[in-house]
Amino acid sequence: MINYEVMFILDPALDEEKRNATIETVKGIIAAEGEVGEVDEWGLRKLAYPIQKKNEGYYVVIEFKAQPTLPKELDRRLKISDNVMRHLIVNKDEK
């Protein structure tokens, strides 16, 4: 298994229940084919530039281990999610 990290920015207008549900959904996608590691919620932060006319976003970072096929599926699912404004998946093992 390969070590990965996904960082995503959630819409700041989401209430706490929907925000937690979205985080659990992402963890569920990862757990289906890999292992969820540390989940780090950075909270509400100011964005470097406006995204969808919003100046803030709720940042979440999740470390996980998975086979090379999982990040592609995770990327696809995050792209179609209305709650996720931006995301980035990084292979931590690459040098």
Salt bridges, closest charged atoms under 4 A:
GLU5 OE1 - LYS92 NZ 3.81
ASP11 OD2 - LYS54 NZ 3.51
GLU24 OE2 - LYS27 NZ 3.18
GLU63 OE2 - LYS92 NZ 3.33
GLU73 OE2 - ARG76 NH2 2.90
GLU73 OE2 - ARG77 NH1 3.61
ASP75 OD2 - LYS79 NZ 3.39
ASP75 OD1 - HIS87 NE2 2.47
